[in-house]
Amino acid sequence: MDLDGRRPIAPRLLLATRVGWFHLDRPVFIPAGHRFWTESQSLVVETPTGEQRRYPGSLCR
């Protein structure tokens, strides 16, 4: 999955191990209706209420 600067909303429950070139340290569940994107060294998952959670990873090219 390549985000190209977008902040998509998960259409259903997703299990992510990588997002584009970004590889997560551990698999992360992204619930339906949550926005997600990468910033520096983390995957950001935002709830519909605006709460954000960050999950570590690294950029691999």
N, C-alpha and C positions, 0 to 999 in steps of 0.2 A: 504494500500500500504506500503510495507516494502522495504526500499532502500538498506539495507545491505552494506553501504559504497559507493554505486554507485551514479552517477550523471546523471540520465536518461534525455532524451529529451522528452518533452510532444508530443505525436503523434497527438493530437488534443486539442482543448480547454478543460481544466479540471477545475472543481470547487472542491477545496480541503478544507476539514474541519479538516482533520487529515492526517498525513503521518506516518504510523507504529504506534509507541507509542506516537508520538508527536502530541499534540492537539493544533490547532491554536486558537488564541483569537477571530478571526472572519474569516468567509469563504474568500478564496482567489482564484481568477481566474488565472490560469497558461496558457498563450497562447501557441498555437501549435508552436513547434520549439524552445521553451525556455528550458534550463536545470534547474533542481531544486534539492535541497538537504537540510538537516537540519544541523545546526551548533549551538552549545550551546543552547540559548533560542530563536532561530528564524528559520524560513524557508527562504532559500535563493533562489531567482528566478533570473536566469541570461539570458539576452537577447542574440541573436546571435552576437551582436556587443560587448559583454563583460560587459555591464552595469549590476550591481547587485542591487536588491531590497531585503530588509529584512522585514519579517512579524513576529511579536512576537507570542509566544505560550509557552507551557510548556510540559514537559515530564511526562506522566502518565503511571505508571506500576501497 
